[in-house]
Amino acid sequence: MPTEPHIVERAEQPYVAIRGVVTMRTIAEIADRLPEVFGRVGAHGVEPAGAPFFKYNLIDMEGRLEIEAGVPVAAVAEAADIAQDAGELFSGVLPAGRYATVTHAGHPSGLLDATAALLDWAAERGLRWDMAETRDGEKWGCRLELYKTDPRVEPDMNKWETELAFRLAD
């Protein structure tokens, strides 16, 4: 069951990530690379500065999705140092701003319903997303799934907590 949606202010957040273009059926191709990102962050002696995340840049549910699998770090310089010699990894900054957010407790298979509920909640309140409709799909400024539960500590996916945080338009 998701918590009640609400609006929060988020500060900008440096991160290191890997990007991929997938479909709903092949999403594991990018999701399964998150340990690779963690490995590179750890190899530089850097502690993550928060929960790992998936950032959805482009969404066409029937076609392709452009997704980043990322790990937040404390400073832009750290992110740049890690990404400098890391092949496909890159550094970035999640933008500051107002985000509509909700926490889903349970198996990740419930995230589609939690996402629909958050989108509906915002529509009912006349909120606008930091998103543009393009011929390739929805191009999002910042749409996140933050994985709050460490699977090494809690392997039961039914007990996981995932925060959805979608940036609102100014």
N, C-alpha and C positions, 0 to 999 in steps of 0.2 A: 504494500500500500504506500502511495506517495504521501509526503507531508503536504501541508497547504502551500500553494505557491505564494511567493512574495517577491518584493523588489529589494535588491541590495546594491550598494555602491562597491565596486571592485577597483582596487588599485591596479596599475599596470604590473605585469608579471613577466620577467624574462624566462625563457625556456629553451630547451634543445629538443628537436623532434626529427622525425623521418616522415616523408609525405608519400602517399600512394593514391592511385586512381583504381577504384574497385567497384564492384556492384554489391547489392545486398547479399547475394549468394557467396561472394568472394571476400567479404569484409575481413575474414580471418587473415588474409594475406598481409594486411597492414596491422591489424590488432596483435597478431602473433610476433610482431617485430618490436613491441614495447620493451621486452627484456634486453634487446640489443641496445636500445637507447639508455636504459638503466646501466648497462654494462659500461658504456662509454663515459657516462657521468661518474660512475664509481671509479673507473680507471684513472680519472683525473683527480681523485680524492675529494670530490664534491658531494655533499649531501643534498638530496632533493629538498626543495623549499616548499613542498606541498604534495598533493595527490597527483598521480599521473592522470593524463587525460587524452581524450580523442577530441580533435577540433575539426568540425565539419565545415569546409570552405565552400564546396559546391554540392548541391543535393538535387539529384533527379532520381527519385525512388524507383522508377522503372528502367533507368539507364545506369549512369555512372555517378559515383560519389568521389569527391576529392577529400581525403581525410589525412590529418596529421596525428601521429601517435607521439605524445610529448611528455616531458618531465620538466617541471618548474625548477629553476635554480635561483639563487639569491641575487645575482648581479648580471647585468648585460655582458660585462667583460668575461665572466666565467663562462657564460653561454657561448660567446664568440671563441674563446680558447678551446672549448670542448669540440665545437663544430669545425674548427680550422683544419684538423687533420683526420676527420672522421668520415670521409667518403660521402655517403648520401645524407648524413646528418646536417642539419642547419640550425642556426639560432634565430630566435624571434622574440617578440614581446606581445603578450596578450594585451589588448587595449583596455585602459581604464574606462569606467563608465557605469551606467545603470544597467543592471541585468535582472531579468525575471528568472527566478530560480525555484526549484523544487527538488526534494530528495526522495529517491525511490529506494525503498528497502525491499530486497528480494532478488530473485534471479534476473540476470540481464535480459532475459526474454521478455520481461515486463516493461522494458524501456520504451518500446513503441507506444504502448498505452499511456505511459507516464508523459511521453513527449506530446501525444495528442491532447492530453488533459491540460498541459501547460500552454500549448498553442491556443486551445479553446478558452482558457482562463484569460489570456491576454486579449483575445478577440472580444470577449464579453466586456472588457474594460476599455476598449478602444486604443490599446497600446500598439505601437508600431515597432517592428523589428529593424535592426541594423541589417537589412537584407534587401537585395534587388532581384527581381525576376528577370532572367536572361533567357535567350533561346536554348542555352545549355542546361538550364535549371535554376534553382535558387542559389544566389551567391551571397553568402553570409559574411558579415564583418567579424563576428565571433560567436560561434555556437559550440558549446562545450558539453562533454560528458566527463565528469571528474570522478575517478574511481577511488572512493574513500577507504575501502577495505583492502588490506594487504592479503592476497590469496595465500601467502606463506603462513600467515597467522590464522586465517579463517578460510579453509579450502571449500567449505559448503557455500556454493554460490547462492543458495536460497537465503543466506544471512548477510549478503553483501549490501553495502550502501553506495548508491551512485547519485551524485548531484548533477542535475541538469542546470546549466546557466547560459541563457541566451541574451546577448546584448540588445538593448533597446535603442531605437533611433533617438537622436537628440531632440 
